[in-house]
C-alpha cells in the first residue's frame, strides 16, 4: 500500500460519522486541479457522493483542488463550509430539478442527450471559464460525463482532462427502456443512443477515463476503442461497517434492502421483491419481514407497506442498526451497473447477500463466491429461506464475505490508483487492484 493510502486508511469517511478528521495537506502542493461534479459531494451518504468525497479528500492531501458543482436541493447549499476543509475554493450553482427537466425537454427533437442540458448552469459555466482564465491548472477532473460540457472551451484545451464516468449512463438508459411503457420507453432509448454518442465524444478528448468496474471498462472500450480506460473501484470502510463480536442481533427473520429509493433501479428491485418474492418466503416462514431502508421512497415504494411483512423506513441517519437486525440482505436487480455499495456495506457488516446474477458481472470472483444468486422469484425465495433456516450457513457467508470485501475493496488501494492516474493521466500502468487478495486473507 502506498504512502497516501496509508494516510487515508483510517480516515475515509462513511455516512453517519459525526466527526471527520481532515487529511494533512502537503505544504507545497505539486498540482492545481479543477474538479467538476454533478452533485454536491457532501454529506457522503449515497454512492456518487461517497466516491466523489473520498476522491476530493485524497486529492487535497497532495494537491490544491478547486471544486465546481451543482446543488439540486436547497439544503445542499449549506455544505460549502464543510467542503472548504478540503478544497481551496468551492463554487456551487443551484439547479432546480423541475426547471432542469423543462429545459432538457426543449432538446427532445434534437440529437442532444437530455442529460447534458439538464445539468447545465449558466452561472457554473461562467465561473469555470473565469477560473480557467485567471488560474493556472495542471489537471481537470470531470466526474460524470454531463459535466464535460463545462470544459468544452478554448481555455481548457491545453490542460489534461481525466473523465470519471463512474458507470456508463447510456447503458443504464438502455436497460431502463425495457421496464417502462411507451412513450417513456422511446424517450429512454433515444437518450441511450444520444448519450452514447456524447460519451464517445467526451472519451475521445479525455487524456484518461475512469470507471468503477471492468464491466464498465468493456462498455467504454466498445463505445470508444481509442480511450485509455482505467478501473478505479469504490471502497468500503470496514471499521465503520463492523458488526462487532456479537454479529447479528435480530430475533425476527428479517430481510433488508438499503439505498436511495428515488433511484429507479432500486424502486424496481424492491417492488419486484415485495410483490413476487416475499409472499413465497412468507409461505414457508410466515413471520419473515422485509425492511426497505432509504431516503425518498416513491409512491410505488410506499404502497408496498400494504403487503404483509413490509416496512418502509424512509430516510435513516445510519443504516447499521437495520443491518444488525437483518439475517439476509437482498439485491434483486434487473437493472444493474457499476459497484452496488449496498452489497459491499452489507457484506462488510457480516450480513449474507442474496442477489440476481446481474450483480456478479461487477464483482471479483472471490466476492461473488460469497453471494447466493437467483433470478426467478422461486429461486430467490428458495435462497433466502435456505439462509433464514440455516444459521451456520449465514454465519459462514457473513464472516467470510466480510473478510473478502475488506480485502478487495480497500479505499487506500483505490485512491492510490486515482492519484497515480491524476499525476500521469496518459499512463498505461497504475498500481494493481490486487485481485486475489481474499485468498491471502483466507490462508
C-alpha positions in Angstrom: 0.0 0.0 0.0 1.4 3.4 -0.9 2.1 6.3 1.4 -1.0 8.2 0.6 -3.1 5.1 1.0 -1.7 4.5 4.5 -2.6 8.1 5.5 -6.1 7.6 4.2 -6.7 4.1 5.5 -8.2 5.1 8.9 -9.7 8.4 7.7 -12.1 7.5 4.9 -15.4 9.0 5.7 -18.6 6.9 5.8 -22.2 8.1 6.2 -23.3 8.5 9.8 -20.0 9.5 11.3 -20.3 12.7 13.4 -16.7 13.6 13.3 -14.4 13.7 10.2 -10.7 14.0 10.5 -9.1 16.3 7.9 -6.3 14.8 5.9 -2.9 16.6 6.4 -2.2 18.9 3.5 1.3 18.8 1.9 2.9 22.2 2.4 4.0 22.5 -1.3 1.2 21.0 -3.4 2.5 19.9 -6.8 -0.6 20.5 -8.9 -3.7 22.6 -9.0 -6.8 20.6 -10.0 -10.2 21.8 -11.3 -12.7 19.3 -10.1 -16.2 19.2 -11.6 -19.1 17.1 -10.3 -22.8 17.0 -10.9 -24.0 16.9 -7.3 -22.6 18.5 -4.1 -20.4 15.7 -2.7 -21.5 16.2 0.9 -22.6 14.6 3.1 -21.3 11.4 1.6 -24.4 9.4 2.3 -25.0 7.8 -1.2 -22.9 6.1 -3.8 -22.0 9.0 -6.1 -21.3 11.4 -3.2 -19.3 8.8 -1.3 -17.0 8.3 -4.3 -16.6 12.0 -5.1 -16.0 13.0 -1.5 -13.3 10.4 -1.0 -11.6 11.5 -4.2 -11.6 15.1 -3.1 -10.0 14.1 0.2 -7.3 12.1 -1.5 -6.5 14.8 -4.0 -6.4 17.6 -1.4 -3.9 15.6 0.7 -1.4 16.1 -2.1 -2.6 18.9 -4.3 -4.7 22.1 -4.4 -8.3 21.5 -5.5 -10.9 23.9 -6.8 -14.4 22.4 -6.7 -17.2 23.4 -9.1 -20.5 21.6 -8.5 -24.3 21.7 -8.8 -26.9 21.7 -6.0 -30.3 20.1 -6.9 -31.6 20.6 -3.3 -31.7 23.9 -1.4 -30.0 22.3 1.6 -27.0 21.3 -0.5 -26.0 25.0 -0.5 -25.3 24.7 3.2 -22.4 22.3 2.7 -19.9 24.8 1.3 -18.1 25.3 4.6 -17.6 21.5 5.1 -16.1 21.2 1.6 -13.8 24.1 2.1 -11.9 22.0 4.6 -10.6 20.0 1.6 -10.9 22.4 -1.3 -9.1 25.8 -1.9 -12.3 27.2 -3.4 -15.8 25.9 -3.7 -18.3 27.1 -6.3 -21.9 25.8 -6.0 -24.6 26.6 -8.6 -28.3 25.8 -8.0 -30.2 23.6 -10.4 -33.9 23.3 -9.8 -35.0 19.8 -10.9 -38.4 20.8 -12.3 -36.9 23.7 -14.3 -34.0 21.5 -15.4 -36.4 18.9 -16.8 -38.3 21.6 -18.8 -35.0 22.9 -20.1 -34.0 19.4 -21.2 -37.3 18.7 -22.9 -36.6 21.5 -25.4 -33.9 19.3 -26.8 -36.2 16.2 -27.3 -36.3 16.6 -31.1 -32.6 17.2 -31.5 -29.6 14.9 -31.3 -28.5 16.3 -28.0 -28.7 13.9 -25.0 -31.2 15.4 -22.5 -28.8 14.7 -19.6 -26.5 17.5 -20.8 -28.9 20.4 -20.7 -30.4 19.0 -17.5 -27.1 19.6 -15.8 -26.4 23.0 -17.4 -26.0 26.1 -15.3 -25.0 29.5 -16.9 -23.6 30.5 -13.5 -21.3 27.5 -13.3 -20.2 27.8 -16.9 -19.3 31.5 -16.2 -17.4 30.6 -13.0 -15.5 27.7 -14.6 -14.4 29.9 -17.6 -13.4 32.7 -15.2 -11.3 30.2 -13.1 -9.6 28.8 -16.3 -8.8 32.3 -17.4 -7.3 33.5 -14.1 -5.7 30.4 -12.5 -3.1 28.0 -13.8 -4.5 24.4 -13.7 -2.4 21.3 -14.2 -5.4 18.9 -14.4 -9.1 18.9 -14.9 -11.1 16.1 -13.3 -14.6 15.6 -14.6 -16.9 13.4 -12.5 -19.9 12.3 -14.7 -19.9 12.8 -18.5 -22.5 15.6 -18.4 -20.1 17.8 -16.6 -17.7 17.7 -19.6 -19.7 20.4 -21.2 -18.2 23.0 -18.9 -14.6 22.4 -20.2 -15.5 22.3 -23.9 -14.0 25.8 -24.1 -10.8 27.2 -25.6 -9.3 28.0 -22.1 -9.2 24.2 -21.3 -7.6 22.9 -24.5 -4.1 22.6 -23.2 -5.0 21.0 -19.8 -5.1 17.2 -19.4 -8.6 16.1 -18.6 -9.4 12.9 -16.7 -13.1 11.9 -17.0 -14.6 9.6 -14.4 -17.7 8.1 -16.0 -18.3 6.1 -12.8 -20.9 4.0 -14.6 -21.8 4.1 -18.3 -25.0 6.0 -18.2 -26.0 5.3 -21.7 -26.2 1.6 -20.8 -28.4 2.3 -17.9 -30.9 4.2 -20.0 -30.9 1.3 -22.4 -31.8 -1.0 -19.6 -34.4 1.4 -18.2 -36.2 1.4 -21.6 -37.1 -2.3 -21.1 -39.0 -1.6 -17.8 -41.2 1.4 -18.7 -44.2 1.7 -21.0 -44.5 3.8 -24.2 -43.8 6.7 -24.7 -41.2 6.7 -21.9 -39.5 3.6 -23.4 -38.9 5.5 -26.7 -37.6 8.6 -24.8 -35.2 6.3 -22.8 -34.0 4.5 -25.9 -33.4 7.9 -27.6 -31.4 9.0 -24.5 -29.3 5.8 -24.5 -28.3 6.4 -28.2 -27.7 10.1 -28.0 -25.8 9.8 -24.7 -23.7 7.0 -26.1 -22.6 9.4 -28.9 -21.8 12.1 -26.3 -19.8 9.6 -24.2 -17.8 8.8 -27.3 -17.1 12.5 -27.9 -16.1 13.0 -24.3 -13.8 9.9 -24.1 -12.1 10.8 -27.4 -11.0 14.1 -26.0 -10.0 12.9 -22.5 -6.5 12.1 -21.5 -7.8 9.1 -19.5 -11.2 7.7 -18.5 -12.0 6.1 -15.1 -14.8 3.7 -14.3 -15.8 1.6 -11.3 -15.7 -2.0 -12.7 -14.1 -4.0 -15.5 -17.7 -4.5 -16.9 -18.0 -0.7 -17.3 -14.5 -0.5 -18.8 -15.5 -3.0 -21.5 -18.5 -0.9 -22.3 -16.4 2.2 -22.7 -13.9 0.4 -24.9 -16.8 -0.7 -27.2 -18.0 2.9 -27.4 -14.6 4.5 -27.9 -11.8 2.0 -28.7 -9.2 4.7 -28.6 -9.9 5.6 -24.9 -7.4 4.9 -22.3 -9.6 3.3 -19.6 -8.7 2.6 -16.0 -10.8 0.8 -13.3 -10.8 2.7 -10.1 -13.1 0.7 -7.8 -15.1 2.1 -4.9 -14.1 1.1 -1.4 -15.9 0.3 1.8 -15.0 1.4 5.4 -14.6 -1.9 7.2 -14.1 -0.2 10.5 -17.4 1.8 10.2 -19.3 -1.3 8.9 -18.1 -3.5 11.7 -20.8 -5.7 13.4 -18.5 -6.4 16.4 -18.2 -9.8 18.1 -22.0 -10.1 18.7 -22.8 -10.0 15.0 -26.5 -10.0 14.1 -28.8 -9.1 16.9 -32.2 -9.7 15.1 -34.7 -12.2 16.5 -37.5 -11.9 13.9 -36.5 -13.3 10.5 -35.6 -10.1 8.7 -34.6 -9.4 5.1 -33.3 -5.9 4.2 -32.7 -3.7 1.2 -30.9 -0.3 1.7 -30.5 2.5 -0.8 -31.9 5.7 -2.3 -35.5 4.8 -3.0 -36.0 7.5 -5.6 -33.4 5.8 -7.8 -35.3 3.8 -10.5 -33.3 0.5 -10.3 -33.8 0.5 -6.5 -37.5 1.1 -6.8 -37.9 -1.6 -9.5 -35.9 -4.1 -7.4 -37.9 -3.7 -4.1 -41.3 -3.6 -5.9 -40.4 -6.9 -7.6 -39.1 -8.5 -4.4 -42.0 -7.4 -2.2 -44.7 -8.4 -4.7 -43.3 -11.6 -6.2 -40.7 -13.0 -3.9 -41.7 -12.1 -0.3 -45.1 -13.9 -0.5 -43.2 -17.1 -1.4 -40.9 -16.6 1.5 -43.7 -16.0 4.0 -45.5 -19.1 2.7 -42.6 -21.1 4.2 -41.7 -18.6 7.1 -44.8 -16.7 8.0 -43.1 -14.2 10.4 -40.5 -13.1 7.8 -40.4 -9.4 7.2 -38.8 -7.1 4.6 -37.2 -3.8 5.6 -36.9 -1.2 2.8 -34.4 1.3 4.2 -33.5 4.5 2.4 -34.4 8.1 1.6 -37.1 9.4 -0.7 -39.4 6.3 -1.1 -41.6 6.9 -4.2 -45.4 6.4 -4.0 -44.8 3.0 -5.6 -42.5 2.0 -2.8 -44.7 3.5 -0.1 -47.6 1.4 -1.3 -45.7 -1.8 -0.6 -46.4 -1.4 3.1 -49.9 -2.7 2.3 -48.2 -6.1 1.8 -47.8 -8.2 4.9 -44.4 -8.1 6.4 -43.1 -5.0 4.5 -41.8 -1.9 6.3 -40.6 1.2 4.5 -38.5 3.4 6.8 -37.7 6.4 4.6 -34.5 8.3 5.5 -32.4 7.0 8.3 -29.2 8.7 9.6 -27.5 5.3 10.0 -28.2 2.1 8.2 -26.2 -0.1 10.6 -29.0 -0.7 13.2 -31.1 -2.1 10.3 -28.2 -4.3 9.1 -27.8 -5.5 12.7 -31.5 -6.7 12.6 -31.1 -8.4 9.3 -30.4 -12.1 8.7 -30.2 -11.6 4.9 -29.7 -8.6 2.6 -31.1 -8.7 -0.9 -30.1 -7.1 -4.2 -32.8 -8.3 -6.6 -31.8 -6.1 -9.5 -33.0 -6.4 -13.1 -31.1 -3.2 -13.9 -27.5 -3.0 -12.6 -24.4 -1.0 -13.4 -21.1 -0.3 -11.6 -20.5 -1.3 -8.0 -23.5 -1.6 -5.7 -22.3 0.0 -2.5 -25.3 -1.5 -0.6 -23.8 -5.0 -1.3 -20.4 -4.0 -0.1 -21.8 -2.4 3.1 -24.0 -5.4 3.9 -21.2 -7.9 3.4 -18.7 -5.7 5.3 -21.2 -5.8 8.2 -21.3 -9.6 8.0 -24.8 -9.9 6.5 -25.1 -12.6 3.8 -26.4 -11.4 0.5 -28.9 -12.9 -2.0 -28.8 -11.2 -5.4 -29.7 -11.6 -9.0 -27.0 -12.9 -11.3 -26.5 -9.5 -13.0 -24.7 -8.4 -9.9 -21.9 -10.9 -10.5 -20.8 -9.0 -13.6 -19.3 -6.2 -11.4 -17.7 -8.3 -8.7 -14.4 -10.2 -8.4 -14.9 -14.0 -8.3 -13.7 -14.2 -4.6 -16.5 -11.9 -3.5 -19.2 -13.3 -5.8 -18.5 -16.8 -4.3 -19.9 -15.5 -1.0 -23.2 -14.4 -2.5 -26.3 -16.6 -3.1 -27.7 -16.0 -6.6 -31.1 -16.5 -8.1 -33.1 -14.8 -10.9 -36.7 -16.0 -10.7 -39.0 -15.3 -7.8 -38.8 -19.0 -6.9 -35.0 -19.1 -7.0 -34.6 -16.0 -4.9 -37.2 -17.2 -2.3 -35.5 -20.5 -2.1 -32.1 -18.9 -1.4 -33.5 -16.6 1.2 -35.5 -19.3 3.0 -32.4 -21.6 3.0 -30.4 -18.9 4.7 -33.1 -18.0 7.2 -33.3 -21.7 8.2 -29.5 -22.3 8.4 -27.7 -20.1 11.0 -24.4 -21.8 10.4 -24.5 -21.1 6.6 -25.4 -17.5 7.4 -22.5 -17.2 9.8 -20.1 -18.6 7.3 -21.2 -16.4 4.4 -21.4 -13.4 6.6 -17.9 -13.5 8.2 -16.1 -14.9 5.1 -17.8 -12.3 2.9 -16.7 -9.6 5.3 -13.1 -10.6 5.0 -13.2 -10.8 1.3 -14.9 -7.5 0.8 -12.4 -5.8 3.2 -9.5 -7.3 1.1 -10.9 -6.5 -2.4 -12.5 -3.1 -1.8 -9.9 -1.1 0.1 -10.2 2.7 -0.3 -6.5 3.2 0.2 -5.7 1.0 -2.8 -8.3 2.7 -5.0 -7.2 6.2 -4.0 -3.5 5.3 -4.7 -4.6 4.4 -8.2 -6.6 7.6 -8.6 -3.6 9.7 -7.6 -1.3 7.8 -9.9 -3.7 8.4 -12.8 -4.0 12.2 -12.0 -0.3 12.6 -11.8 0.3 10.8 -15.1 -3.1 10.9 -16.9 -1.8 9.3 -20.1 -0.2 6.5 -18.3 -0.9 2.9 -19.2 0.2 1.3 -15.9 -1.3 2.0 -12.5 -0.8 0.4 -9.1 -2.5 -3.0 -9.2 -6.1 -3.5 -7.9 -4.6 -6.7 -6.3 -7.3 -9.2 -7.3 -7.0 -12.4 -5.3 -6.1 -10.6 -2.0 -9.0 -12.5 -0.5 -7.2 -15.8 -0.9 -4.3 -14.4 1.1 -6.7 -13.4 3.9 -8.2 -16.9 3.9 -4.8 -18.6 4.1 
